[in-house]
């Protein structure tokens, strides 16, 4: 039981690390490129709300995975 829980937390830690790397690369490399090509992306509020929705989805998945099994 404890070994399974450690595997789950380790998997989410690795997933979180990889998502952090992707977020950094997106912020430092992809976003400036897209802003140069499509400046209207920054002016759109749908981008912000899309990121908020994605964050809520990830937090919900993490909470669901942390619920103890019976």
PyMOL commands that set and color helices and strands:
alter all, ss='L'
color gray80, all
select helices_A, chain A and resi 2-37+40-43+45-66
alter helices_A, ss='H'
color red, helices_A
deselect
rebuild
show_as cartoon
